Amino acid sequence: MFDVSNDSRTVEPRLSVQIERDGTWTAFRGAILLATGLATVTDAWDVIDRAASARPPATPIRLPAAPEQSRRSWRRSA
């Protein structure tokens, strides 16, 4: 089911590499350009690995608890 929250899964940015028209490789972490003009795809993934190891682990973002529902009736009394 897609509407069930899975708090145990950590959300992380997408890591990707892309080949350019000139035959070089580019490395991204999410939308952030990490490096461009890399000679091989291995070089691109090495840049991503170094960037990931330099960052501290992501702290999971906890959503605030849902506010308590008021037990007060909003219907007009007759």
Backbone torsions as a table, in degrees:
resi	resn	phi	psi	omega
1	MET	NA	136.3	-177.4
2	PHE	-85.2	-17.2	-177.3
3	ASP	-90.2	5.9	179.2
4	VAL	-94.6	129.9	-179.9
5	SER	-74.7	138.2	176.3
6	ASN	-119.7	90.0	-176.3
7	ASP	-71.2	-16.3	-176.8
8	SER	-80.4	-15.0	-179.3
9	ARG	-89.1	127.7	179.4
10	THR	-89.0	132.1	178.5
11	VAL	-88.0	126.3	179.9
12	GLU	-131.2	155.7	178.7
13	PRO	-66.5	154.4	179.4
14	ARG	-74.0	132.4	177.4
15	LEU	-100.7	130.5	-177.9
16	SER	-150.6	157.5	173.1
17	VAL	-125.4	155.0	-177.0
18	GLN	-143.8	138.0	176.1
19	ILE	-89.1	138.6	-179.1
20	GLU	-97.5	167.8	-178.5
21	ARG	-61.7	-29.0	-178.9
22	ASP	-84.5	3.4	177.7
23	GLY	89.9	0.6	176.8
24	THR	-91.2	170.5	-176.7
25	TRP	-115.2	150.0	179.0
26	THR	-125.3	140.2	-179.6
27	ALA	-113.1	136.5	179.5
28	PHE	-128.7	147.2	167.7
29	ARG	-122.5	102.1	-170.8
30	GLY	66.8	-129.1	178.0
31	ALA	-93.9	3.1	-176.7
32	ILE	-88.6	122.5	176.5
33	LEU	-74.6	120.2	179.3
34	LEU	-92.0	-42.3	-179.1
35	ALA	-162.6	153.0	177.1
36	THR	-139.4	161.4	179.7
37	GLY	78.3	21.7	-178.8
38	LEU	-79.3	143.0	-173.0
39	ALA	-71.7	-37.7	-176.5
40	THR	-133.1	162.6	176.8
41	VAL	-65.3	-31.5	176.8
42	THR	-62.9	-40.8	176.8
43	ASP	-61.5	-40.1	-179.8
44	ALA	-64.2	-44.8	179.2
45	TRP	-68.8	-31.7	175.8
46	ASP	-63.2	-39.2	176.9
47	VAL	-62.5	-43.4	178.6
48	ILE	-63.1	-43.9	179.2
49	ASP	-61.6	-42.1	178.9
50	ARG	-65.6	-40.6	179.4
51	ALA	-65.8	-38.1	179.9
52	ALA	-68.9	-37.6	-179.1
53	SER	-75.3	-22.7	179.3
54	ALA	-78.7	-20.9	-179.4
55	ARG	-90.7	143.4	173.1
56	PRO	-69.0	156.8	179.3
57	PRO	-57.8	144.3	179.7
58	ALA	-67.0	135.5	175.7
59	THR	-85.9	125.1	-179.6
60	PRO	-60.3	138.9	177.7
61	ILE	-89.0	122.1	179.1
62	ARG	-95.9	130.4	175.7
63	LEU	-78.3	144.5	178.3
64	PRO	-64.9	151.1	179.2
65	ALA	-63.7	148.8	179.3
66	ALA	-63.2	139.1	179.4
67	PRO	-64.3	148.9	179.8
68	GLU	-65.4	138.5	177.6
69	GLN	-76.2	132.6	178.4
70	SER	-68.7	138.5	178.4
71	ARG	-89.8	0.4	-179.5
72	ARG	-72.5	135.8	179.5
73	SER	-83.8	134.0	-179.7
74	TRP	-95.4	3.7	177.2
75	ARG	-77.6	145.7	177.5
76	ARG	-72.8	141.0	174.9
77	SER	-81.4	136.9	-178.6
78	ALA	-89.6	NA	NA
